[in-house]
Amino acid sequence: MATNGRRRTKGAGSIIHRKDGSCEFRREVGRDPATGKRRYVSAKGRTKAGARERFDARIAEMERTGLLPGAKSPYLKDYAERWLEEYRLNVKPTTYRTRAGRIHACMEVIGCVRLTDLTPDHVRQCMRVLSKRLAPSTLKDHFVSLKMMLDQAELEELIPVDPCRRVRPPRVEPTETRILSPDQPKQLIEAVPDRGEKGRGPALAVGGDKSWVLLVELAF
């Protein structure tokens, strides 16, 4: 005998009534790209309407940070917020603070650009702005931090390619290493007095000025 019940539309979600009288709204949101298993998002509330309202808010938050595909790509600053939360779990606190500082500085320049709208020119602009107040080595670390984050966005297929790949990293000029001239090692040895067995205490001061000058030249 045929039933008159209506079949629930696929993807529409379902209401689950809990023993404590609360309601839970649950819906499938696709498959986990890592495991291939179905993914579900749920939210609880005292009433059906309350559960659905919380569910919609949770979906909106996931779309805002890129955890779920939405009508619009997430802003770079919103994705950075989620990326840093995940990054924090895998590094030491000091490492996190340094990386977060780099990312936040970049977001002050290009954070209001949507991920899919981000171009190599945006990255170059960010580096130009930051270069006005940062040393070259520090600027390069900002670039590396931004690239780490955008590499992950590429892996999550939120962008087709990391735009940092098309930008030349900030250049860091190598520091010149000073070495002693051929005759300076001999001068250093001669500047140290021959103290012998009894040469202790005040005798160290003899010739000290000259030896200290050579030691400073060697160090710097």
C-alpha positions as CSV (number, residue, x, y, z in Angstrom):
1,M,0.0,0.0,0.0
2,A,1.5,3.4,-1.0
3,T,2.2,5.9,1.6
4,N,1.2,9.6,1.4
5,G,4.3,10.9,3.2
6,R,6.6,13.3,1.5
7,R,10.2,12.5,1.0
8,R,12.6,15.0,2.5
9,T,14.6,17.0,-0.1
10,K,18.2,16.1,-0.2
11,G,20.4,18.7,1.4
12,A,17.5,20.4,3.2
13,G,18.6,19.3,6.6
14,S,16.7,17.6,9.4
15,I,15.5,18.3,12.9
16,I,16.4,15.9,15.7
17,H,14.5,16.0,19.0
18,R,16.7,15.3,22.0
19,K,15.6,13.6,25.2
20,D,16.2,16.8,27.1
21,G,13.6,18.6,25.1
22,S,16.1,20.6,22.9
23,C,16.2,20.5,19.1
24,E,19.2,19.9,16.8
25,F,19.3,21.0,13.2
26,R,21.7,19.0,11.1
27,R,22.6,19.1,7.4
28,E,25.2,17.5,5.1
29,V,27.6,20.0,3.6
30,G,29.6,17.8,1.2
31,R,32.4,15.4,1.6
32,D,35.6,15.9,3.6
33,P,38.4,16.4,1.0
34,A,40.9,14.5,3.2
35,T,38.8,11.4,4.0
36,G,36.1,11.4,1.4
37,K,33.5,10.9,4.2
38,R,30.3,13.0,4.4
39,R,30.5,16.1,6.5
40,Y,27.7,17.3,8.7
41,V,27.2,20.6,10.4
42,S,24.7,20.8,13.3
43,A,23.5,23.3,15.9
44,K,21.3,23.0,18.9
45,G,18.5,25.2,20.3
46,R,15.6,25.1,22.7
47,T,13.2,25.3,19.7
48,K,13.3,24.3,16.0
49,A,13.6,28.0,15.1
50,G,16.4,28.5,17.6
51,A,18.4,25.5,16.3
52,R,17.9,26.7,12.7
53,E,19.0,30.2,13.6
54,R,22.2,29.0,15.2
55,F,22.8,26.6,12.3
56,D,22.6,29.5,9.8
57,A,24.9,31.6,11.9
58,R,27.5,28.8,12.0
59,I,27.3,28.2,8.2
60,A,27.8,31.9,7.7
61,E,30.9,31.9,9.9
62,M,32.3,28.9,8.0
63,E,31.7,30.6,4.7
64,R,33.2,33.9,6.0
65,T,36.5,32.2,6.8
66,G,36.6,29.8,3.8
67,L,35.8,26.5,5.6
68,L,32.8,26.2,3.3
69,P,32.3,27.6,-0.2
70,G,30.0,30.5,-0.2
71,A,28.4,32.9,-2.6
72,K,31.5,35.1,-2.2
73,S,35.1,34.4,-1.5
74,P,36.3,35.2,2.0
75,Y,38.2,38.4,2.7
76,L,41.9,37.9,3.2
77,K,41.7,39.1,6.8
78,D,39.0,36.6,7.6
79,Y,40.9,33.7,6.1
80,A,44.0,34.9,8.0
81,E,42.1,34.7,11.3
82,R,41.1,31.1,10.7
83,W,44.6,30.2,9.4
84,L,46.3,31.6,12.5
85,E,43.9,29.7,14.8
86,E,45.0,26.4,13.1
87,Y,48.7,27.5,13.0
88,R,48.7,28.2,16.7
89,L,48.0,24.5,17.5
90,N,51.2,23.3,15.8
91,V,53.9,25.7,16.9
92,K,55.4,27.2,20.1
93,P,53.8,30.3,21.5
94,T,56.8,32.5,20.6
95,T,56.7,31.2,17.1
96,Y,53.0,31.9,16.8
97,R,53.3,35.4,18.2
98,T,56.0,36.3,15.6
99,R,54.1,34.8,12.7
100,A,50.8,36.4,13.8
101,G,52.5,39.8,14.0
102,R,53.8,39.4,10.4
103,I,50.4,38.3,9.1
104,H,48.5,41.1,10.9
105,A,50.9,43.7,9.4
106,C,50.2,42.4,5.9
107,M,46.4,42.4,6.6
108,E,46.6,46.1,7.5
109,V,47.5,46.7,3.9
110,I,45.6,44.1,1.9
111,G,43.2,42.4,4.4
112,C,40.1,43.8,2.7
113,V,40.8,42.1,-0.6
114,R,38.8,38.9,-1.2
115,L,40.9,35.8,-1.7
116,T,39.8,35.2,-5.3
117,D,40.5,38.9,-6.2
118,L,44.1,38.8,-4.8
119,T,46.7,39.4,-7.4
120,P,50.6,39.5,-7.5
121,D,50.2,43.3,-7.7
122,H,48.4,43.3,-4.3
123,V,51.4,41.4,-2.8
124,R,53.9,43.8,-4.4
125,Q,51.9,46.7,-3.0
126,C,51.9,45.2,0.5
127,M,55.7,44.7,0.3
128,R,56.3,48.3,-0.9
129,V,54.2,49.7,2.0
130,L,55.9,47.6,4.6
131,S,59.4,48.3,3.2
132,K,59.1,51.9,4.3
133,R,59.4,50.9,8.0
134,L,60.9,47.4,8.0
135,A,64.5,46.2,7.6
136,P,65.0,44.0,4.5
137,S,65.4,40.8,6.5
138,T,62.3,41.5,8.5
139,L,60.4,42.4,5.3
140,K,61.4,39.1,3.7
141,D,60.0,37.2,6.7
142,H,56.7,39.0,6.2
143,F,56.6,37.8,2.6
144,V,57.4,34.3,3.7
145,S,54.6,34.4,6.3
146,L,52.1,35.6,3.7
147,K,53.2,32.9,1.3
148,M,52.7,30.2,3.9
149,M,49.2,31.3,4.4
150,L,48.3,31.6,0.7
151,D,49.9,28.2,0.0
152,Q,47.4,26.7,2.3
153,A,44.5,28.6,0.6
154,E,45.7,27.1,-2.7
155,L,45.8,23.6,-1.2
156,E,42.2,24.1,0.0
157,E,41.3,25.2,-3.5
158,L,40.1,28.6,-2.4
159,I,42.4,30.1,-5.0
160,P,43.8,28.6,-8.2
161,V,47.4,29.6,-7.4
162,D,49.2,31.4,-4.7
163,P,50.0,34.9,-6.1
164,C,53.2,35.1,-4.1
165,R,54.6,32.5,-6.6
166,R,54.6,35.3,-9.2
167,V,56.3,37.9,-7.0
168,R,60.1,38.2,-6.4
169,P,60.8,37.9,-2.7
170,P,62.3,41.0,-1.0
171,R,66.1,41.1,-1.5
172,V,68.3,40.9,1.5
173,E,71.9,42.2,0.9
174,P,74.5,39.8,2.4
175,T,76.5,41.4,5.1
176,E,80.2,41.8,4.5
177,T,82.4,39.6,6.6
178,R,85.5,41.3,7.8
179,I,88.7,39.3,8.2
180,L,92.1,40.1,9.6
181,S,94.8,41.3,7.3
182,P,97.8,39.0,6.9
183,D,99.9,40.8,9.5
184,Q,97.2,41.3,12.2
185,P,97.3,37.8,13.8
186,K,101.0,38.3,14.4
187,Q,100.4,41.7,15.9
188,L,97.7,40.3,18.2
189,I,100.1,37.6,19.5
190,E,102.9,40.1,20.0
191,A,100.5,42.5,21.9
192,V,99.9,39.8,24.6
193,P,102.8,40.0,27.1
194,D,104.9,36.9,27.9
195,R,103.8,36.4,31.5
196,G,105.6,33.1,32.1
197,E,104.9,31.1,35.3
198,K,104.7,34.3,37.5
199,G,102.7,36.4,35.1
200,R,99.4,36.7,36.9
201,G,97.2,39.6,38.1
202,P,98.3,43.1,37.2
203,A,100.7,42.0,34.5
204,L,97.7,41.3,32.2
205,A,97.3,45.1,31.8
206,V,100.7,45.4,30.0
207,G,100.1,45.8,26.3
208,G,96.4,45.5,26.9
209,D,95.3,48.5,24.9
210,K,96.8,47.3,21.7
211,S,95.5,43.7,22.1
212,W,92.0,45.0,22.8
213,V,92.0,47.1,19.6
214,L,92.9,44.0,17.6
215,L,90.2,41.9,19.3
216,V,87.6,44.5,18.6
217,E,88.6,44.6,14.9
218,L,88.3,40.8,14.8
219,A,84.9,40.8,16.4
220,F,83.4,43.6,14.3
